[in-house]
Amino acid sequence: MELSSRIIQAPVATALADRDGSLTQRGVDYLEARAAGGASLVSVEGANIAMLGTGHRANLGLYRDELIPGFARAAEAVHRHGAKLAVQIQFNGRQGRQHVAFRQPVAPSSVPCMVGSPASYPRAMSVEELEHLIELHVRAARRAATAGADAIWVHGCHGYLISSFLSPLTNQRTDEFGGTLRRRAEFPLRVVRGIREAIGPDIALLYRMNGSDYRPGGVDIEMAAEFAAMLAEEPVDLIDVSGGTYEARHITFQGPWDPPGGFVSNALRIKEAVGDRVKVSVVQKLSDPEVAESVLAQGLDFVSIGRGLHADPDYVRKVREGRRADIVPCISCLACLDLFGTPGATALCATNPDTTDERRRRIAPAPRPQRLLVVGGGVAGMEAAVRAARAGHEVELHERGSRLGGQVVLAARTAPDFRKFVDYLTGQLA
């Protein structure tokens, strides 16, 4: 698989699925918008391999052949713009939700996940169940390939099933799938081998892994580097480095007060471990083009950007055209995570109201342009003025104070990324 840039769209949970796990038209529109905006690899969020692995009510699924058509529509839409489509497959394991799947979660060992309400109390799988789950991963990957996917993401990070096999905290088995790191790695390695055999050599196989669990006693960077070296001996084309679990979600989803590139040092250590045998990418607050360029200059092969492309589907095209000031910034406010706590919610974006509803909210030329007065120069007033002007209206913005941005300027004193949105809107008003 050849890509036209070194920017990968990381999988982002959007909750744009129906209750049966099928990808909706809004989901297809979301992916197509990123392809049209220049992303060379567009990624579908985690599609569960079984209903038992469902984590929320709008989880995508690839556990039945009847779900293939939605992914096929996505592949057709993405390919229309010359981009490639990657589908991520996953199983939640101990971080699954019984009140969603209506069944007790399963995991390597009976180690509860106390994050969330209600907490999750999984039961340990038998060897037969474990081997069946390997087969379910393979079947899901085969369905994605049938739909036209160019690449398969194996979700091996963030404490979900595959990740939990690697951690000594969550894998306390004493059989061939537990104990030493090599034995704890047996399950993910069998998943990788099974998928490669099913999809053949022409579809890329991408593996997302934790550089660290950020939990005492869990996977650390040296364990991760040793496991990455094992992956390099398998038919894997790329390793994407992330980090954290539900118990360390403040690391997985870093906020507006955190510096960019929080996982870069771990990714560099993993690149050192695998050398040129496997490409390595890294995720986490890399949407500032200067930051992304500096990361690539350090020797990594790709950067994975999730929230940045969630905020601006045209991110890659704007970078190519030298229009960096026009990029709608991700301010790391975590509003896109509200879907996990709000039934029926999708992954909205605080800086781009079009996100996840691209077709309906697309700004169209006004049939009869008007003269408009916007009173108040906070970010809501600024955004209203910008959007009205783009529709063709003649707009005046009035603010009684000496500066634009309202309370967001004050909030930026402790959440510096918020300032990016004020600066962006100020530039659009100029």
NORQUI-V385887 format. One line per field, one symbol per residue. ss: DSSP state (h for helix, s for strand, l for the rest). Layout:
ss=???
This chain:
ss=llllllssslllllllslllllslhhhhhhhhhhhhllllssssssssllhhhllllllsslllhhhhhhhhhhhhhhhllllsssssssllhhhllhhhhllllsslllllsllllllsllssllhhhhhhhhhhhhhhhhhhhhhlllssssssllllhhhhhhllllllllllllllhhhhlhhhhhhhhhhhhhhllllsssssssllllllllllhhhhhhhhhhhhlllllssssslllhhhhhhhlllllllllllhhhhhhhhhhhhhhlssssllllllhhhhhhhhhllllsssslhhhhhlllhhhhhhlllhhhllllllllhhhhhhlllllllllllllllllhhhhlllllllllsssssllshhhhhhhhhhhhlllsssssllllllslhhhhhllllllhhhhhhhhhhhhl
